[in-house]
Amino acid sequence: MKAMKCLFVTAILMLASSLVAAAGSPVGVWRSIDDKTRQERSIIRITDENGELKGVVEKIFDQPGDDPAHLCKECKDERKDKPIIGMAILWGLKKDGDAWAGGEILDPKNGKIYRCKITLSEDGKSLNVRGFIGISLIGRSQTWYRE
């Protein structure tokens, strides 16, 4: 019985520590909001693969004018005409001070790939995602919300 209690307490502590770690990290599931329409756009899962963040689309919320098949029609590389659901749209970001930078993000609407920087809010509930060309001043941002 004592061993069972010890195992239970250990499991609870491990779960609590992983939740605290996730709050200080962008790893997890996020709801993206379109910066122009202010409508929810997609659900994206961010994972850490060997110290680099990767974001994959898990769900798309239909918008007027969307391709019903949700294919990346405008992509120029091997992603062309592939389903956006299951596609990596964010990759290569590494921890850089209070942000994650040095990676890229794909905009499936226009098929363009931009440099990317993300910053997690202090409470860990929102993520500022900035895509840009050249320097961060020339770009646009979205706020994503933790699911």
Secondary structure in CASP SS format (residue, H / E / C, confidence):
PFRMAT SS
TARGET T0000
AUTHOR 0000-0000-0000
METHOD secondary structure of the structure
MODEL  1
M C 1.00
K H 1.00
A H 1.00
M H 1.00
K H 1.00
C H 1.00
L H 1.00
F H 1.00
V H 1.00
T H 1.00
A H 1.00
I H 1.00
L H 1.00
M H 1.00
L H 1.00
A H 1.00
S H 1.00
S H 1.00
L H 1.00
V H 1.00
A H 1.00
A H 1.00
A H 1.00
G C 1.00
S C 1.00
P C 1.00
V C 1.00
G E 1.00
V E 1.00
W E 1.00
R E 1.00
S E 1.00
I E 1.00
D C 1.00
D C 1.00
K C 1.00
T C 1.00
R C 1.00
Q C 1.00
E E 1.00
R E 1.00
S E 1.00
I E 1.00
I E 1.00
R E 1.00
I E 1.00
T E 1.00
D E 1.00
E E 1.00
N C 1.00
G C 1.00
E E 1.00
L E 1.00
K E 1.00
G E 1.00
V E 1.00
V E 1.00
E E 1.00
K E 1.00
I E 1.00
F C 1.00
D C 1.00
Q C 1.00
P C 1.00
G C 1.00
D C 1.00
D C 1.00
P C 1.00
A C 1.00
H C 1.00
L E 1.00
C C 1.00
K C 1.00
E C 1.00
C C 1.00
K C 1.00
D C 1.00
E C 1.00
R C 1.00
K C 1.00
D C 1.00
K C 1.00
P E 1.00
I C 1.00
I C 1.00
G C 1.00
M C 1.00
A E 1.00
I E 1.00
L E 1.00
W E 1.00
G E 1.00
L E 1.00
K E 1.00
K E 1.00
D E 1.00
G C 1.00
D C 1.00
A E 1.00
W E 1.00
A E 1.00
G E 1.00
G E 1.00
E E 1.00
I E 1.00
L E 1.00
D E 1.00
P C 1.00
K C 1.00
N C 1.00
G C 1.00
K E 1.00
I E 1.00
Y E 1.00
R E 1.00
C E 1.00
K E 1.00
I E 1.00
T E 1.00
L E 1.00
S C 1.00
E C 1.00
D C 1.00
G C 1.00
K C 1.00
S E 1.00
L E 1.00
N E 1.00
V E 1.00
R E 1.00
G E 1.00
F E 1.00
I C 1.00
G C 1.00
I C 1.00
S C 1.00
L C 1.00
I C 1.00
G E 1.00
R E 1.00
S E 1.00
Q E 1.00
T E 1.00
W E 1.00
Y E 1.00
R E 1.00
E C 1.00
END
